[in-house]
Amino acid sequence: MPKTLEVTLPSLGDDGDAVSSAFVSMWLVGIGATLRAGDDLLEVNTDKAAFVVPCPADGVLCEMRVRPEDEVRPGDVLAILETAD
């Protein structure tokens, strides 16, 4: 039976230089995409750099919780991934 996994925004930058928020630039995949752990999901931008958020596990993207231009913080849920048992 499939399980769901919340994909969250990881910490951005080194501990001393970590940023507190970013803006979603664009999704690199769409709903229904079959993904492998490490595949690129979306891009976020801070005032200093752009970051690509990787997929944390193998699965299928079943829900996007944020849209381009949304502000996000580390720990925020970005998407829901359906994974195998």
C-alpha positions in Angstrom: 0.0 0.0 0.0 1.4 3.4 -0.9 2.4 5.9 1.8 2.7 9.6 1.6 5.7 11.7 2.5 5.8 15.5 3.2 8.6 17.2 1.2 9.9 20.1 3.3 12.3 22.9 2.6 15.7 22.0 4.0 18.0 24.6 5.7 19.5 26.9 3.1 23.1 27.7 3.5 25.7 26.9 6.2 24.7 27.1 9.8 26.3 30.5 10.3 25.0 31.8 7.0 21.6 30.0 6.8 18.8 32.1 5.5 15.4 32.3 7.1 13.2 32.4 4.0 13.2 32.1 0.2 10.8 32.5 -2.7 9.7 29.7 -4.9 11.1 30.3 -8.4 9.7 27.4 -10.4 8.7 23.8 -10.3 10.9 21.5 -12.3 8.4 18.6 -12.5 4.7 18.3 -12.6 2.0 16.4 -10.7 2.2 12.7 -11.5 5.9 12.8 -12.2 7.8 9.6 -11.2 10.9 10.6 -9.2 14.0 9.1 -7.8 15.6 10.2 -4.6 17.9 13.2 -5.4 15.9 14.3 -8.5 15.4 18.0 -8.8 11.9 19.1 -7.7 11.8 22.9 -7.6 14.0 25.9 -7.4 13.9 28.6 -4.7 15.7 31.9 -4.5 17.1 34.0 -1.7 18.5 37.4 -2.0 22.0 35.8 -2.4 21.5 32.6 -4.3 19.3 30.1 -6.1 18.8 26.6 -4.6 17.4 23.4 -6.1 15.4 21.3 -3.7 15.9 17.6 -4.3 13.4 14.8 -4.0 13.9 13.0 -0.6 12.8 9.6 -1.7 11.6 7.5 -4.7 7.9 8.2 -5.5 5.3 10.0 -7.4 4.5 13.7 -6.9 0.9 13.9 -6.0 0.5 17.4 -4.6 2.2 20.8 -4.8 1.7 22.9 -1.7 3.4 26.0 -2.9 3.4 28.1 -6.1 5.9 30.3 -7.8 6.5 33.5 -5.9 5.3 32.0 -2.6 7.6 32.8 0.4 8.8 29.6 2.1 10.9 28.9 5.2 13.0 25.9 6.2 10.7 23.2 7.4 7.7 24.3 5.4 5.8 21.6 3.5 6.4 22.1 -0.2 4.8 18.9 -1.7 3.4 15.5 -1.0 5.1 12.5 -2.5 3.4 9.1 -2.8 6.0 6.4 -2.0 6.0 2.6 -2.0 6.0 0.6 1.2 
